[in-house]
Amino acid sequence: MPKDKDSLYQDLIALEGKRYSLERSLKQLQQDLVEKTVDEHEFENRSSDLKAKMKKISISINTIRKNIAQLK
């Protein structure tokens, strides 16, 4: 993990963007379920995958925020 503040902030911004993209994908998947373009089994599989990725990214974001706080 980068140690300087600028690199940490850049990583944080990139991860926030990825998390936002995953959140939008999950909303679209929910809409697809409502519109019946995906079945429930596919919805469950894909949504659990998206949620796992979001959780991993959230953990990374929290770690970076702690590292930034320590550098202040």
N, C-alpha and C positions, 0 to 999 in steps of 0.2 A: 504494500500500500504506500502511495506517495506520502512524503512527510511534510512538504510545504503546503501552506494554506491555499495558494492559488490552485494547485493540482487537486487538492481535496474538494474545493468548491466546484471545479470543473467536473469531477467525478460525481459529486452530489447532483449537479444540474442534469447530467446525463442519466443518472439513475431515476431522478424524478420524472424525466421525460419518458423513460421506459415504463415506469409504473403507471403514468397517465395513459400511455398507449394500451397497456394491459387492461386498465379499468374500462377504457372505451371498448375494447374487444369483448370484455365480459358483458357490458351493456348491450352490445350488438348481438351477442350470443343469446342473451335473454330475450331480446326482441325477435330473433329468429325462432326461438321456442314458441313465443306467442303467435307468430305468423305461421307456425307449423312447417318451417323450412328445415328444421332439425328435429329428430325424435328425442325423447327424454333420455335414452341411454347415451346418445352422442352428446347431448347437452351436459349430462353429469360428468362424462369423461373429460370433455374439453374445459368445462368450468373448474373442475378440480385441478387440472393442469395449470390453468391461468391463475387460480388462487395460490397454488404452490409457488409459482414464479413470483407473484406479488409479495408473498410472505418472505421469500428469499431476498428480494430487492429491498423490502422494508427493513430487514435485519441489516443489510449492508448500509442503507441510508442512516440508520440509527448509529451504527459503528462509526461512520464518517463524521456524523454530527458530534459524537463524543470526542473524536480525535481533534476536530476543529476547536471544540471548547477547551481542550487541554492546551492548545497552542496559543490561546489568547493571553 
